[in-house]
Amino acid sequence: MSFKIAVIGAGSVGFTKTLISDLLKVPEFSSVEFALTDTNPHNLDMIGQIIGKIISVNNLPATVTTTTDRRQALTGARYIMSCVRVGGLEAFATDISVPLKYGVDQCVGDTLCAGGILYGQRNIPVILDFCKDIREVAEPGAVFLNYANPMAMNTWAANAYGGVQTIGLCHGVQHGAEQIARVLGVEDDELDYICSGINHQTWYIDIRAKGRKVEKDELIAAFEAHPAYSKQEKVRIDVLKRFGVYSTESNGHLSEYLPWYRKRPEEISKWIDMSDWIHGETGGYLRYSTERRNWFETDFPVFLEQAAKPLSQHKRTSEHASYIIEAMETGRTYRGHFNVPNNGIIANLPDDAIIESPGFVDRFGLNMVEGITLPLACAATCSASISVQRMSVEAAVTGDIDMLKLAVLHDPLVGAICTPDEVWQMVDELVVAQAQWLPQYASAVPAAKQRLAKSTVKTSDWQGAARKRVRSVEELREVTGGHH
């Protein structure tokens, strides 16, 4: 088979390498054309070399091209994958630091909360530009696979305003299922489940271990008995006890989507675990991403060396993209969990929301399983987030700063901590700090600056309840013995 797959944001080097290695494991895809594009020529050159090496070492007829000209990469593409982070780590740093001044302590800040909402404001105009190019130059009926966060907001904008069939893909469901299999003492392939909700707030509403239904009490006991998870997943276990179902999302993520666990500095330490950033560290993902980037710059030769290994040694990952494309092209059916507009799939969530739920892919495309009803507490939590996402998408598309402020005001964690005056000022400060990545708010920036100059709302120079400093490449080498 010969067709073209484009990757936007291909400079996310490790992730791009994984996605393409997975695709090349499909026998029919040995002669596919990969078109990689990124705004960073340096990273693009690195990933181009890595993919080129994989193709040549394995004697494949596949081809790879790299270009900073996005339209060129998208021309004639049948599938487009996006893993972009608009504003990079520079903008991400303000997503974390500005809300901290107002008492909002985020672990990740890329999906909801103040940071996730602002990240959406930066990403959505760019996503809509991608959609315009896809409509104009890609193969007719091209499918857009979005891996970029904030998943629900990006996928919402692309489907509602971009005019392109967009499926949002995330690996949270698979990772949570691996944990459940471990605590129950079964193999991954012995666990069957229905997981449904919205991205990063998806719920395992039916779990079968070797065909046997697993009830709430058994799952709670299994998690509480696990030597690591009992310490690392305190928020998830608490929610499991109260809601009766386990959430897909990591402890750190879940703690920032709910209004209960990070609202008081002295409470935060009770619920998080500092053994790894993902369990709740303040700004943990920002620190991790910064360290990873610095490491990559110095260890590129090592990555190139790894690319020289034969593909027979690459174990295909659980990322959805290669399986979706394989199913659409070969007809081999794939069941996964996908982000799409609801339209009645989940009965007790709004139709316009982007939900994450089971579906099957084959030659006819994506077929979602309809008629799911979430437990009431799960639906309530999802609905609160959906309202925030809806306002955020509306604000991003129109550049309406008042709508943006209302979105942040209604965010569960922000609302648990901040007064309306604090929210208004915090959003002004964020928009001013990120103005270079927020073209739709250009006309609102001067007035925001004037309001900030006259502001009477007090802020503090708070580093958060559990902040760690970024380690140097030398320190990382000592910790890992030179291997990342």
C-alpha positions in Angstrom: 0.0 0.0 0.0 1.2 3.5 -0.8 -0.3 6.6 0.8 0.9 9.6 2.7 0.9 10.2 6.4 1.8 13.7 7.7 2.9 14.5 11.2 2.6 18.1 12.4 4.8 18.9 15.4 7.1 16.1 14.4 9.8 17.8 16.5 8.3 16.0 19.5 11.0 13.6 18.6 10.5 10.6 20.9 6.8 10.5 20.3 7.1 10.8 16.5 9.7 8.0 16.5 7.2 5.8 18.5 4.2 6.5 16.2 6.2 5.8 13.0 7.9 2.7 14.4 4.4 1.4 15.3 3.2 2.1 11.7 6.2 0.4 10.1 5.3 -2.8 12.1 2.2 -3.2 9.9 3.5 -5.3 7.0 1.2 -3.5 4.4 2.7 -0.1 5.4 6.3 -0.8 4.4 6.1 1.7 1.5 4.2 4.5 3.1 5.3 8.1 2.6 5.9 10.0 5.9 5.9 13.8 5.6 7.2 15.5 8.8 6.7 19.1 9.6 7.5 21.4 12.5 8.3 25.1 13.1 11.6 24.1 14.6 14.1 23.2 11.8 16.7 21.8 14.3 14.3 19.3 15.9 12.9 18.4 12.4 16.4 17.6 11.2 17.0 15.3 14.2 13.7 13.4 13.7 14.3 13.2 10.0 17.7 11.6 10.5 16.2 9.1 13.1 13.3 8.0 10.8 15.6 7.9 7.8 17.9 5.6 9.8 15.0 3.3 10.8 13.9 3.0 7.1 17.3 2.3 5.7 18.4 -0.1 8.5 15.3 -2.2 7.8 15.6 -2.0 4.0 12.1 -0.6 3.7 10.7 1.1 0.5 9.1 3.7 2.8 10.1 7.4 2.3 10.4 10.3 4.7 10.5 14.0 3.9 10.9 16.9 6.3 9.8 20.5 5.7 8.9 23.6 7.7 6.3 24.3 5.0 3.2 22.8 6.6 1.0 22.9 3.4 3.7 21.1 1.5 3.7 18.3 4.1 -0.1 18.1 4.1 -0.5 18.0 0.3 -2.1 14.7 -0.7 -2.0 13.3 2.9 -4.6 10.7 3.8 -3.9 10.8 7.5 -2.6 13.7 9.5 -1.3 13.4 13.1 -0.7 16.4 15.3 1.4 16.5 18.5 2.0 20.3 18.7 2.6 22.4 21.9 2.0 26.0 20.9 4.2 28.4 22.8 6.5 25.5 23.9 7.9 25.4 27.4 8.2 29.2 27.6 4.4 29.7 27.5 3.8 26.6 29.6 6.0 28.1 32.4 3.5 31.0 32.7 0.5 28.6 32.7 2.0 27.3 36.0 3.6 30.4 37.6 0.9 33.0 37.1 -1.9 30.9 38.7 0.4 30.1 41.6 0.4 33.8 42.5 -3.3 33.5 43.1 -3.0 30.2 45.1 -3.8 27.8 42.2 -1.3 24.9 42.5 -1.4 22.7 39.3 0.5 19.5 38.7 0.2 19.5 34.9 -2.0 22.3 33.7 -2.5 21.1 30.1 -6.1 19.9 30.1 -8.3 22.0 32.4 -7.7 24.5 35.2 -6.2 27.9 34.4 -3.2 26.5 32.6 -5.1 24.0 30.4 -7.6 26.7 29.4 -4.8 29.1 28.4 -3.1 26.3 26.5 -6.3 25.8 24.6 -6.4 29.5 23.7 -2.9 29.1 22.2 -3.6 25.9 20.4 -7.1 26.3 18.9 -6.3 29.1 16.4 -3.4 27.0 15.2 -5.5 23.8 15.0 -8.1 25.7 12.9 -5.2 26.7 10.5 -4.3 23.1 10.2 -7.9 22.2 9.4 -8.0 24.9 6.7 -4.9 23.4 5.1 -6.3 19.9 5.4 -9.5 20.9 3.7 -7.6 22.7 0.9 -4.6 20.4 0.1 -4.9 17.0 1.8 -6.6 14.0 0.1 -10.4 14.4 0.1 -11.9 12.8 3.3 -8.5 12.9 5.1 -8.7 12.0 8.7 -7.1 14.2 11.4 -5.7 12.3 14.4 -5.1 14.8 17.2 -2.7 13.8 20.0 -2.2 17.4 21.3 -3.6 18.7 24.6 -5.9 20.0 25.7 -7.4 17.0 23.9 -11.2 17.8 24.3 -10.9 21.5 23.5 -8.7 20.9 20.4 -10.9 18.1 19.1 -14.0 20.2 19.8 -12.7 23.1 17.9 -11.5 21.0 14.9 -14.9 19.2 14.6 -17.2 22.1 15.3 -15.3 24.9 13.5 -12.6 23.2 11.4 -14.7 21.1 9.0 -12.4 18.1 9.2 -13.2 14.7 10.6 -11.0 14.7 13.8 -10.5 11.9 16.2 -8.7 12.7 19.5 -6.3 10.1 20.8 -4.8 9.7 24.3 -3.2 6.8 26.1 -4.7 7.4 29.6 -7.3 4.6 29.2 -4.6 2.0 28.4 -2.3 3.1 31.2 -5.1 3.0 33.8 -6.1 -0.5 32.6 -2.6 -1.7 33.0 -2.7 -0.6 36.7 -6.1 -2.4 37.2 -4.6 -5.6 35.6 -1.6 -5.4 37.9 -3.6 -5.0 41.2 -6.0 -7.8 40.2 -3.0 -10.1 39.3 -4.1 -10.8 35.7 -2.3 -10.2 32.3 -3.2 -7.1 30.3 -5.0 -9.2 27.7 -7.0 -11.0 30.4 -8.7 -7.7 31.3 -11.8 -6.4 29.4 -13.4 -3.1 30.2 -15.7 -0.4 29.2 -14.2 3.0 29.9 -16.3 6.1 29.2 -16.5 9.8 30.0 -14.4 12.8 28.8 -10.7 12.8 28.1 -8.7 12.6 31.4 -12.0 12.0 33.3 -12.9 8.6 31.9 -14.3 6.0 34.1 -14.0 2.2 34.1 -17.7 1.5 34.4 -17.5 -2.2 33.6 -14.4 -4.4 34.4 -14.0 -8.1 33.6 -11.0 -10.1 34.8 -10.7 -13.4 32.8 -14.4 -12.8 32.0 -15.5 -12.4 35.6 -17.1 -9.1 36.6 -15.0 -7.1 39.1 -17.0 -5.2 41.8 -16.1 -2.0 43.6 -15.1 -3.6 46.9 -12.7 -6.0 45.3 -11.1 -3.2 43.3 -10.7 -0.9 46.4 -9.1 -3.8 48.4 -6.8 -4.6 45.5 -5.5 -1.0 45.2 -5.2 -0.5 48.9 -3.1 -3.7 49.1 -0.7 -2.7 46.3 2.6 -1.6 47.8 3.2 1.3 45.3 -0.3 2.4 44.1 -1.7 2.6 47.7 0.8 5.5 48.3 0.9 7.0 44.8 -2.8 7.1 43.9 -4.4 8.4 47.0 -6.8 10.8 45.1 -7.8 8.1 42.6 -8.4 5.6 45.4 -10.4 8.2 47.4 -12.6 8.9 44.3 -13.0 5.2 43.7 -14.3 4.7 47.2 -16.7 7.7 47.0 -17.8 7.4 43.3 -17.6 3.6 43.1 -15.5 3.6 39.9 -11.8 4.1 39.1 -10.6 7.0 37.0 -8.2 6.8 34.1 -6.2 9.8 35.1 -3.0 9.9 37.1 -3.1 11.1 40.7 -1.6 14.5 39.8 -3.9 15.2 36.9 -7.1 14.1 38.7 -6.3 16.2 41.7 -6.3 19.4 39.6 -9.6 18.6 37.7 -11.6 18.3 41.0 -12.3 21.1 43.4 -11.5 19.1 46.6 -7.8 18.0 46.8 -5.6 21.0 46.0 -7.7 23.8 47.4 -5.6 24.4 50.6 -1.8 24.3 50.6 -1.7 22.3 53.9 -4.1 19.7 52.3 -2.1 19.0 49.2 0.7 17.0 50.7 -1.8 14.5 52.1 -3.0 13.6 48.7 0.1 13.6 46.6 3.3 11.4 46.4 6.7 12.9 45.4 8.2 9.6 44.1 7.5 10.8 40.6 6.1 14.1 39.2 2.9 12.4 37.9 1.6 11.8 41.4 1.0 15.5 42.1 4.2 17.5 42.3 3.6 21.3 41.7 4.4 22.1 38.1 5.7 18.5 37.8 5.1 18.0 34.1 6.8 21.4 33.3 9.9 20.3 35.2 9.9 16.8 33.6 9.5 18.3 30.1 12.2 20.8 30.6 14.7 18.2 31.8 13.7 15.9 28.9 14.3 18.6 26.4 17.7 19.5 27.8 18.7 15.9 27.9 17.6 15.3 24.3 19.8 18.1 23.0 22.9 16.6 24.5 22.1 12.9 23.8 20.9 13.0 20.2 23.7 10.6 19.1 22.4 8.0 21.5 18.9 8.3 20.0 20.3 8.0 16.5 22.2 4.8 17.6 19.0 3.3 19.0 17.3 4.0 15.7 19.8 1.6 14.1 18.2 -1.4 15.9 16.1 -3.6 13.6 12.3 -3.1 13.8 11.9 -6.7 14.9 13.2 -5.5 18.3 10.5 -2.7 18.5 7.5 -3.8 20.4 4.4 -2.1 19.0 3.0 0.2 21.6 -0.6 0.7 22.7 -0.9 4.1 21.0 -4.0 4.1 18.9 -2.8 5.7 15.7 -1.2 2.8 14.0 -4.1 0.5 14.7 -6.7 3.0 13.5 -4.9 3.5 10.2 -4.3 -0.3 9.9 -8.1 -1.0 10.5 -9.2 1.7 7.9 -6.7 0.5 5.3 -6.8 -3.3 5.8 -10.2 -3.9 7.4 -8.7 -5.7 10.4 -11.1 -4.5 13.1 -9.6 -2.5 16.1 -11.4 -1.7 19.4 -10.2 1.3 21.2 -11.3 4.4 23.2 -11.6 7.6 21.1 -12.4 11.3 21.5 -15.3 12.4 19.3 -18.4 14.6 19.5 -21.0 12.9 21.8 -24.2 13.1 19.7 -26.0 10.7 22.1 -23.2 8.2 22.6 -23.2 8.9 26.3 -26.9 9.4 27.2 -26.3 11.7 30.3 -23.7 14.1 28.8 -24.4 17.0 26.4 -24.5 16.2 22.7 -21.9 18.9 21.7 -19.3 17.6 24.2 -16.2 15.7 23.1 -16.4 12.4 24.9 -13.9 9.6 25.2 -15.6 6.2 24.9 -15.2 2.8 23.2 -15.5 2.4 19.4 -14.6 0.0 16.6 -12.6 0.9 13.5 -12.7 -1.0 10.2 -12.9 -0.1 6.5 -16.1 1.9 7.2 -14.2 4.2 9.6 -14.9 4.7 13.3 -18.1 3.2 14.8 -18.8 4.3 18.4 -20.7 2.2 20.9 -23.9 4.1 21.7 -26.3 4.2 24.6 -23.8 4.4 27.6 -25.0 6.0 30.8 -22.4 7.1 33.3 -22.9 6.8 37.1 -24.4 10.1 38.3 -21.3 11.4 40.2 -19.1 10.7 37.1 -21.6 12.6 34.9 -21.7 15.5 37.3 -17.9 15.8 37.4 -17.7 15.5 33.6 -20.5 18.0 33.1 -18.7 20.7 35.1 -15.6 20.3 33.0 -17.6 20.2 29.7 -19.1 23.6 30.6 -15.6 25.0 31.1 -14.5 23.5 27.8 -17.4 24.9 25.9 -16.8 28.4 27.1 -13.0 28.0 26.5 -13.5 26.9 22.9 -16.0 29.7 22.3 -13.5 32.2 23.8 -10.6 30.8 21.7 -12.5 31.0 18.4 -13.9 34.5 19.0 -11.1 36.2 21.0 -13.7 37.2 23.7 -11.7 37.9 26.8 -14.8 38.2 29.0 -15.9 34.7 27.9 -12.4 33.5 28.7 -12.7 34.9 32.2 -16.1 33.2 32.7 -14.5 29.9 31.6 -11.7 30.2 34.1 -14.2 31.4 36.8 -16.2 28.1 36.3 -13.2 25.9 36.4 -13.7 23.6 39.5 -10.3 24.0 41.1 -9.9 27.8 40.3 -13.5 28.3 41.7 -12.6 26.5 44.9 -9.7 28.9 45.5 -10.2 32.3 43.9 -12.7 35.1 44.2 -14.1 36.6 40.9 -11.8 39.6 41.2 -8.8 37.4 41.5 -9.9 35.4 38.4 -10.4 38.5 36.4 -6.9 39.8 37.2 -5.3 36.4 36.8 -6.7 36.1 33.3 -5.6 39.6 32.4 -2.1 38.7 33.6 -2.0 35.4 31.7 -3.2 37.1 28.4 -0.6 39.8 28.7 2.2 37.3 29.5 1.2 35.1 26.5 0.2 37.8 24.1 2.7 36.7 21.4 0.8 33.3 21.1 -2.7 34.7 21.4 -3.4 36.7 18.2 -7.1 36.6 18.7 -6.7 38.6 21.9 -4.5 41.3 20.4 -7.1 44.0 20.7 -7.8 43.1 24.3 -4.2 43.3 25.5 -3.8 47.1 25.9 -6.9 47.4 28.2 -5.8 44.3 30.2 -2.4 46.1 30.8 -4.2 49.2 32.0 -6.3 47.2 34.4 -3.2 45.4 35.8 -1.5 48.8 36.3 -4.4 50.0 38.5 -5.0 46.6 40.2 -5.7 46.3 43.9 -5.9 42.5 44.1 -3.2 41.1 46.2 -1.0 38.2 44.9 1.8 36.3 46.6 5.2 35.0 45.5 4.2 31.4 46.1 6.2 28.5 44.7 3.5 26.0 45.4 3.0 23.2 48.0 5.4 20.7 46.4 7.8 22.3 43.9 11.1 20.8 42.8 13.8 22.5 40.9 14.8 21.5 37.3 17.9 19.3 37.3 20.8 19.8 35.0 21.8 17.3 32.3 24.8 16.4 34.5 22.6 15.6 37.5 20.2 13.5 35.3 23.2 11.5 34.0 24.3 10.7 37.6 20.8 9.6 38.5 20.4 7.3 35.5 24.0 6.2 35.0 24.1 7.9 31.6 20.9 6.2 30.1 17.6 8.0 29.9 
